[in-house]
Amino acid sequence: MTKPRLRGALFGCGIIAEFHLRGWARIPEVEIVALADPDLTRAAQRRDAFASHARIYDSPEALLVAEQLDFVDILTWPWQHREHCLRAKAAGLNVICQKPLCDDLGEARALVGEFTGYPKLFSVHENHVFRPWFQHVLGLSQGKSLGTLRWVRLEQNDPGLPPQRFNCETERGVLLQYGVHLVDMVRALLGPPERVSARLHRINPAIRGESLAHVTFDYAEATAVIDIAWKDGGFGQGSALLLGERGETFYEGTMTRGETSRLRIEQNHATVVDETRSPLDDYVEAFYRFERGYADALLGGGPAPQPAAENLVSLEMTFAAYAAAERGQPVAFRDFTRATPS
């Protein structure tokens, strides 16, 4: 006898919805049965391309009234996330929320608190750590194959505007809207830092918030640096360098979508990996890997990927960087998390 499939729905059908839907379509135990977006034409386009049997609605509220679901995947504007997560919680559903969890740290903390004791899954879709190349590197780091990490540098500098145009209008710019991806990679590798320093600049006049960010996370035995920008022209650069006592890894190529990249890994003075990769393929695969893990947790009762309480640490690290930039001096992370009101 065939088991019933998990019934899911998307709130929001913008640019990123394509990649969420591609991933769900690869999971035979899941069916996306409904899509909600104020633009019904856009919702219909997503349905026709990726979820042919899904019903479409002009609001999450209308969708929740009409559908019987197991989970919702929330892709709406960041300032709508808390409201939509709580609506899904009130309906008794498992919840996935696109990063950033909220665009305000106090709201994010409050939201995580409101889900305390909730018996269903509540995860943040933060997929950079699910890039196949990074999963390989993360495994080496956790297994101590590289020895103790001493230096991590992650960069993504784009020579133009972000693909989601609302990012040009928000008060918080490239650090929150994109940089949180790289902050989450740092957290996965090294955990919460001891101190955070940052410099933020507005170098692209078409972007309201900061369009260049340099952030340093200090640890007892390591330093991690992220550099990110939405520039007004110039060259695009992306890379990830990890230096450990017994090896290093170097990824050259965009952290987002692109044509080609290169991953090299050295251990004990010998090159053990030197391969060309497709950033686009890795990007698409990362969505699937997150969603496959979430479906497995729903089906088997295990831990979900990127639980919101864990992802909140990455958001706190990001807002600590804003505080450091505003103060013009390093911020002790533990003091920041204690002192910042919820």
Order of alpha helices (4+ residues) and beta strands (2+ residues): beta-alpha-beta-alpha-beta-alpha-beta-alpha-beta-alpha-beta-alpha-beta-alpha-beta-beta-beta-beta-beta-beta-beta-alpha-alpha-beta-alpha
